[in-house]
Amino acid sequence: MSVIDITRHHTLDHGDAIATAEDLAKSLSERFDVAYSWNGDTLTFKRSGAKGKLTVEPTLIHVKMELGLLFRPFKGRIEQEIHSHLDGLLEEGK
C-alpha cells in the first residue's frame, strides 16, 4: 500500500480551517470520485482503491491517504493536487 501523508500549518480560525478542508474534500470528490463524511473535526474519505482521513487541528491540517494497487501510478498527481489545493486555500485565508 502506498501512503500520502501531508501536514500543513495554518493560522485560520476553526471555522475557516473546516471550510478549507471541506473545499479540498469537494475537489477530491469531483476529480477522483471520492465519497467523504465528517465525524467531529475529522473528515474520512474513501473509494475503491483509496481511503484516508483529513484532520483539522487548531494550527494544523493533516491529510493521510492510503492508495491501493490501482491508484499507485496516480500517487504523484493526487499528492500534487492536495498540495496545490491546500496551498491555494491557505494562502487565501491569510
KOLBAGU-461655 format. One record per residue: residue number from 1; residue in one letter; x, y, z of N, C-alpha, C, O in turn. Coordinates in nm, 4 decimals. Example, Ala and Ser with C-alpha at 12.3 -4.5 7.8 and 13.67 -1.06 7.14 Angstrom:
2
{site 1,"A",{1.3190,-0.5690,0.7800},{1.2300,-0.4500,0.7800},{1.3200,-0.3300,0.7800},{1.4236,-0.3319,0.8465}}
{site 2,"S",{1.2850,-0.2250,0.7080},{1.3670,-0.1060,0.7140},{1.2900,0.0030,0.7870},{1.3409,0.1138,0.8039}}
***
This chain:
94
{site 1,"M",{0.0848,-0.1179,0.0000},{0.0000,0.0000,0.0000},{0.0890,0.1237,0.0000},{0.1878,0.1304,0.0731}}
{site 2,"S",{0.0535,0.2198,-0.0812},{0.1251,0.3459,-0.0914},{0.0525,0.4513,-0.0081},{-0.0705,0.4556,-0.0069}}
{site 3,"V",{0.1280,0.5361,0.0614},{0.0674,0.6328,0.1534},{0.1069,0.7748,0.1154},{0.2224,0.8025,0.0832}}
{site 4,"I",{0.0086,0.8641,0.1199},{0.0308,1.0079,0.1078},{0.0080,1.0648,0.2471},{-0.0959,1.0393,0.3079}}
{site 5,"D",{0.1032,1.1410,0.2981},{0.0936,1.1967,0.4328},{0.1380,1.3426,0.4267},{0.2567,1.3707,0.4100}}
{site 6,"I",{0.0431,1.4357,0.4401},{0.0708,1.5787,0.4235},{0.0207,1.6531,0.5470},{-0.0922,1.6324,0.5915}}
{site 7,"T",{0.1049,1.7389,0.6012},{0.0663,1.8247,0.7130},{0.0937,1.9696,0.6742},{0.2015,2.0022,0.6245}}
{site 8,"R",{-0.0042,2.0556,0.6973},{0.0111,2.1987,0.6703},{-0.0220,2.2768,0.7970},{-0.1231,2.2513,0.8623}}
{site 9,"H",{0.0640,2.3716,0.8306},{0.0349,2.4637,0.9395},{-0.0588,2.5713,0.8863},{-0.0526,2.6084,0.7691}}
{site 10,"H",{-0.1444,2.6203,0.9730},{-0.2345,2.7284,0.9319},{-0.2558,2.8245,1.0483},{-0.2285,2.7933,1.1642}}
{site 11,"T",{-0.3056,2.9423,1.0128},{-0.3393,3.0432,1.1136},{-0.4874,3.0799,1.1047},{-0.5293,3.1855,1.1521}}
{site 12,"L",{-0.5652,2.9918,1.0438},{-0.7087,3.0162,1.0254},{-0.7842,2.9928,1.1555},{-0.7409,2.9157,1.2412}}
{site 13,"D",{-0.8981,3.0608,1.1687},{-0.9840,3.0240,1.2813},{-1.0479,2.8893,1.2484},{-1.0435,2.8440,1.1341}}
{site 14,"H",{-1.1068,2.8264,1.3486},{-1.1558,2.6897,1.3316},{-1.2557,2.6765,1.2162},{-1.2469,2.5825,1.1371}}
{site 15,"G",{-1.3484,2.7681,1.2067},{-1.4495,2.7624,1.1003},{-1.3879,2.7710,0.9618},{-1.4284,2.6982,0.8712}}
{site 16,"D",{-1.2905,2.8592,0.9446},{-1.2241,2.8722,0.8148},{-1.1393,2.7488,0.7830},{-1.1301,2.7080,0.6672}}
{site 17,"A",{-1.0776,2.6896,0.8854},{-0.9993,2.5673,0.8636},{-1.0902,2.4527,0.8204},{-1.0551,2.3752,0.7314}}
{site 18,"I",{-1.2062,2.4421,0.8830},{-1.3044,2.3398,0.8432},{-1.3514,2.3649,0.7001},{-1.3632,2.2709,0.6215}}
{site 19,"A",{-1.3781,2.4906,0.6660},{-1.4219,2.5244,0.5303},{-1.3137,2.4899,0.4278},{-1.3446,2.4432,0.3182}}
{site 20,"T",{-1.1876,2.5126,0.4631},{-1.0761,2.4772,0.3756},{-1.0723,2.3263,0.3525},{-1.0551,2.2801,0.2397}}
{site 21,"A",{-1.0885,2.2505,0.4607},{-1.0899,2.1047,0.4495},{-1.2080,2.0582,0.3638},{-1.1941,1.9666,0.2828}}
{site 22,"E",{-1.3225,2.1209,0.3820},{-1.4415,2.0864,0.3036},{-1.4176,2.1147,0.1552},{-1.4559,2.0344,0.0701}}
{site 23,"D",{-1.3547,2.2279,0.1237},{-1.3240,2.2612,-0.0153},{-1.2301,2.1577,-0.0774},{-1.2484,2.1173,-0.1922}}
{site 24,"L",{-1.1299,2.1154,-0.0009},{-1.0388,2.0124,-0.0504},{-1.1134,1.8819,-0.0742},{-1.0923,1.8159,-0.1760}}
{site 25,"A",{-1.2004,1.8442,0.0190},{-1.2777,1.7205,0.0044},{-1.3677,1.7258,-0.1191},{-1.3788,1.6273,-0.1922}}
{site 26,"K",{-1.4314,1.8397,-0.1421},{-1.5161,1.8542,-0.2612},{-1.4341,1.8390,-0.3882},{-1.4774,1.7741,-0.4834}}
{site 27,"S",{-1.3156,1.8990,-0.3895},{-1.2290,1.8895,-0.5070},{-1.1876,1.7451,-0.5320},{-1.1945,1.6972,-0.6453}}
{site 28,"L",{-1.1445,1.6750,-0.4265},{-1.1068,1.5339,-0.4421},{-1.2259,1.4501,-0.4861},{-1.2122,1.3597,-0.5684}}
{site 29,"S",{-1.3425,1.4806,-0.4311},{-1.4637,1.4069,-0.4668},{-1.4961,1.4220,-0.6150},{-1.5291,1.3246,-0.6827}}
{site 30,"E",{-1.4862,1.5450,-0.6645},{-1.5177,1.5711,-0.8049},{-1.4129,1.5118,-0.8990},{-1.4476,1.4554,-1.0028}}
{site 31,"R",{-1.2858,1.5243,-0.8634},{-1.1794,1.4811,-0.9545},{-1.1508,1.3323,-0.9492},{-1.1123,1.2724,-1.0496}}
{site 32,"F",{-1.1697,1.2714,-0.8302},{-1.1310,1.1319,-0.8152},{-1.2453,1.0428,-0.7659},{-1.2217,0.9286,-0.7264}}
{site 33,"D",{-1.3690,1.0939,-0.7679},{-1.4869,1.0158,-0.7296},{-1.4731,0.9576,-0.5882},{-1.4946,0.8384,-0.5661}}
{site 34,"V",{-1.4372,1.0441,-0.4941},{-1.4164,1.0046,-0.3548},{-1.5389,1.0436,-0.2732},{-1.5860,1.1570,-0.2820}}
{site 35,"A",{-1.5911,0.9491,-0.1932},{-1.7005,0.9788,-0.1002},{-1.6380,1.0203,0.0325},{-1.5350,0.9659,0.0723}}
{site 36,"Y",{-1.6996,1.1163,0.1011},{-1.6439,1.1616,0.2285},{-1.7544,1.1963,0.3278},{-1.8688,1.2223,0.2904}}
{site 37,"S",{-1.7164,1.1959,0.4562},{-1.8101,1.2346,0.5624},{-1.7304,1.2890,0.6804},{-1.6135,1.2554,0.6994}}
{site 38,"W",{-1.7959,1.3732,0.7588},{-1.7338,1.4338,0.8755},{-1.7719,1.3582,1.0018},{-1.8844,1.3103,1.0159}}
{site 39,"N",{-1.6758,1.3485,1.0935},{-1.7000,1.2994,1.2290},{-1.6222,1.3936,1.3204},{-1.5026,1.3749,1.3426}}
{site 40,"G",{-1.6900,1.4942,1.3729},{-1.6218,1.5973,1.4507},{-1.5304,1.6773,1.3608},{-1.5745,1.7312,1.2593}}
{site 41,"D",{-1.4031,1.6858,1.3970},{-1.3051,1.7614,1.3185},{-1.2253,1.6730,1.2238},{-1.1229,1.7150,1.1698}}
{site 42,"T",{-1.2725,1.5503,1.2038},{-1.2039,1.4574,1.1139},{-1.2950,1.4211,0.9978},{-1.4093,1.3792,1.0160}}
{site 43,"L",{-1.2420,1.4383,0.8804},{-1.3131,1.4044,0.7584},{-1.2546,1.2720,0.7098},{-1.1336,1.2612,0.6902}}
{site 44,"T",{-1.3387,1.1726,0.6904},{-1.2924,1.0460,0.6350},{-1.3403,1.0361,0.4909},{-1.4500,1.0805,0.4569}}
{site 45,"F",{-1.2569,0.9775,0.4079},{-1.2941,0.9633,0.2676},{-1.2483,0.8279,0.2166},{-1.1498,0.7710,0.2636}}
{site 46,"K",{-1.3233,0.7781,0.1186},{-1.2846,0.6509,0.0590},{-1.3513,0.6316,-0.0756},{-1.4506,0.6957,-0.1100}}
{site 47,"R",{-1.2926,0.5419,-0.1485},{-1.3462,0.4917,-0.2740},{-1.2733,0.3615,-0.2984},{-1.1763,0.3314,-0.2289}}
{site 48,"S",{-1.3155,0.2871,-0.3909},{-1.2471,0.1622,-0.4210},{-1.1008,0.1920,-0.4532},{-1.0714,0.2669,-0.5463}}
{site 49,"G",{-1.0100,0.1337,-0.3764},{-0.8681,0.1516,-0.4010},{-0.8022,0.2670,-0.3290},{-0.6819,0.2881,-0.3446}}
{site 50,"A",{-0.8781,0.3433,-0.2496},{-0.8191,0.4561,-0.1763},{-0.9048,0.4879,-0.0542},{-1.0276,0.4803,-0.0587}}
{site 51,"K",{-0.8373,0.5235,0.0548},{-0.9091,0.5670,0.1748},{-0.8166,0.6559,0.2550},{-0.6946,0.6522,0.2389}}
{site 52,"G",{-0.8766,0.7359,0.3419},{-0.7936,0.8222,0.4233},{-0.8740,0.9105,0.5144},{-0.9953,0.8955,0.5291}}
{site 53,"K",{-0.8022,1.0044,0.5762},{-0.8687,1.0993,0.6639},{-0.7947,1.2319,0.6595},{-0.6752,1.2390,0.6308}}
{site 54,"L",{-0.8690,1.3345,0.6887},{-0.8167,1.4693,0.6984},{-0.8597,1.5211,0.8346},{-0.9787,1.5227,0.8663}}
{site 55,"T",{-0.7635,1.5631,0.9148},{-0.7923,1.6099,1.0489},{-0.7608,1.7584,1.0586},{-0.6538,1.8032,1.0176}}
{site 56,"V",{-0.8560,1.8346,1.1138},{-0.8370,1.9773,1.1353},{-0.8043,1.9977,1.2829},{-0.8844,1.9651,1.3705}}
{site 57,"E",{-0.6858,2.0519,1.3091},{-0.6420,2.0832,1.4442},{-0.6270,2.2345,1.4550},{-0.6330,2.3040,1.3536}}
{site 58,"P",{-0.6075,2.2868,1.5759},{-0.6013,2.4332,1.5913},{-0.4993,2.5033,1.5018},{-0.5251,2.6148,1.4565}}
{site 59,"T",{-0.3844,2.4414,1.4751},{-0.2835,2.5058,1.3898},{-0.2363,2.4165,1.2755},{-0.1428,2.4521,1.2038}}
{site 60,"L",{-0.3005,2.3001,1.2577},{-0.2580,2.2048,1.1545},{-0.3769,2.1496,1.0774},{-0.4871,2.1354,1.1303}}
{site 61,"I",{-0.3513,2.1190,0.9511},{-0.4409,2.0353,0.8712},{-0.3561,1.9166,0.8282},{-0.2507,1.9335,0.7668}}
{site 62,"H",{-0.4024,1.7966,0.8608},{-0.3256,1.6759,0.8336},{-0.4071,1.5837,0.7434},{-0.5208,1.5490,0.7754}}
{site 63,"V",{-0.3487,1.5447,0.6317},{-0.4118,1.4543,0.5361},{-0.3292,1.3269,0.5293},{-0.2082,1.3312,0.5075}}
{site 64,"K",{-0.3954,1.2137,0.5483},{-0.3285,1.0844,0.5314},{-0.4178,0.9978,0.4439},{-0.5345,0.9749,0.4758}}
{site 65,"M",{-0.3618,0.9500,0.3336},{-0.4380,0.8718,0.2367},{-0.3604,0.7464,0.2012},{-0.2403,0.7523,0.1748}}
{site 66,"E",{-0.4283,0.6339,0.2005},{-0.3690,0.5076,0.1592},{-0.4220,0.4737,0.0203},{-0.5428,0.4751,-0.0036}}
{site 67,"L",{-0.3310,0.4439,-0.0695},{-0.3670,0.4120,-0.2073},{-0.3430,0.2644,-0.2343},{-0.2363,0.2109,-0.2044}}
{site 68,"G",{-0.4420,0.2007,-0.2901},{-0.4284,0.0612,-0.3285},{-0.3511,0.0488,-0.4593},{-0.3039,0.1477,-0.5155}}
{site 69,"L",{-0.3399,-0.0715,-0.5048},{-0.2614,-0.1042,-0.6233},{-0.3011,-0.0219,-0.7462},{-0.2143,0.0245,-0.8202}}
{site 70,"L",{-0.4308,-0.0038,-0.7681},{-0.4758,0.0667,-0.8879},{-0.4422,0.2155,-0.8867},{-0.4264,0.2764,-0.9925}}
{site 71,"F",{-0.4310,0.2743,-0.7671},{-0.4044,0.4174,-0.7581},{-0.2568,0.4523,-0.7422},{-0.2207,0.5698,-0.7490}}
{site 72,"R",{-0.1715,0.3534,-0.7214},{-0.0288,0.3823,-0.7043},{0.0295,0.4639,-0.8190},{0.1082,0.5551,-0.7935}}
{site 73,"P",{-0.0058,0.4350,-0.9448},{0.0506,0.5152,-1.0542},{0.0086,0.6626,-1.0488},{0.0741,0.7475,-1.1094}}
{site 74,"F",{-0.0996,0.6937,-0.9771},{-0.1508,0.8302,-0.9699},{-0.1085,0.9020,-0.8421},{-0.1524,1.0143,-0.8172}}
{site 75,"K",{-0.0238,0.8386,-0.7608},{0.0153,0.8964,-0.6325},{0.0697,1.0380,-0.6484},{0.0275,1.1287,-0.5768}}
{site 76,"G",{0.1619,1.0575,-0.7404},{0.2210,1.1900,-0.7606},{0.1176,1.2944,-0.7974},{0.1206,1.4063,-0.7462}}
{site 77,"R",{0.0267,1.2584,-0.8856},{-0.0768,1.3519,-0.9294},{-0.1721,1.3859,-0.8152},{-0.2086,1.5021,-0.7970}}
{site 78,"I",{-0.2124,1.2848,-0.7385},{-0.3028,1.3075,-0.6261},{-0.2341,1.3925,-0.5199},{-0.2930,1.4865,-0.4665}}
{site 79,"E",{-0.1091,1.3587,-0.4899},{-0.0329,1.4337,-0.3899},{-0.0156,1.5792,-0.4332},{-0.0311,1.6710,-0.3526}}
{site 80,"Q",{0.0161,1.5994,-0.5595},{0.0312,1.7347,-0.6125},{-0.1002,1.8118,-0.6029},{-0.1003,1.9299,-0.5683}}
{site 81,"E",{-0.2105,1.7466,-0.6328},{-0.3419,1.8096,-0.6239},{-0.3707,1.8548,-0.4802},{-0.4197,1.9657,-0.4588}}
{site 82,"I",{-0.3408,1.7709,-0.3836},{-0.3644,1.8054,-0.2429},{-0.2756,1.9233,-0.2027},{-0.3238,2.0201,-0.1439}}
{site 83,"H",{-0.1466,1.9153,-0.2341},{-0.0551,2.0255,-0.2011},{-0.1026,2.1561,-0.2640},{-0.1118,2.2587,-0.1965}}
{site 84,"S",{-0.1321,2.1516,-0.3911},{-0.1731,2.2721,-0.4639},{-0.3011,2.3307,-0.4062},{-0.3114,2.4517,-0.3860}}
{site 85,"H",{-0.3965,2.2458,-0.3802},{-0.5249,2.2928,-0.3287},{-0.5086,2.3538,-0.1890},{-0.5609,2.4619,-0.1619}}
{site 86,"L",{-0.4370,2.2853,-0.1017},{-0.4143,2.3384,0.0332},{-0.3362,2.4681,0.0291},{-0.3709,2.5626,0.0999}}
{site 87,"D",{-0.2315,2.4752,-0.0518},{-0.1532,2.5978,-0.0630},{-0.2408,2.7148,-0.1061},{-0.2328,2.8234,-0.0487}}
{site 88,"G",{-0.3241,2.6925,-0.2069},{-0.4124,2.7985,-0.2562},{-0.5140,2.8411,-0.1521},{-0.5352,2.9607,-0.1318}}
{site 89,"L",{-0.5768,2.7459,-0.0862},{-0.6790,2.7779,0.0126},{-0.6185,2.8450,0.1357},{-0.6756,2.9403,0.1887}}
{site 90,"L",{-0.5051,2.7966,0.1807},{-0.4434,2.8562,0.2988},{-0.3880,2.9945,0.2687},{-0.3871,3.0809,0.3565}}
{site 91,"E",{-0.3419,3.0170,0.1464},{-0.2944,3.1494,0.1072},{-0.4103,3.2496,0.1054},{-0.3952,3.3641,0.1480}}
{site 92,"E",{-0.5270,3.2046,0.0552},{-0.6453,3.2900,0.0527},{-0.6899,3.3262,0.1928},{-0.7390,3.4366,0.2163}}
{site 93,"G",{-0.6732,3.2336,0.2860},{-0.7202,3.2541,0.4225},{-0.6350,3.3481,0.5046},{-0.6750,3.3858,0.6147}}
{site 94,"K",{-0.5167,3.3879,0.4540},{-0.4276,3.4764,0.5304},{-0.4807,3.6165,0.5367},{-0.4180,3.7036,0.5971}}
***
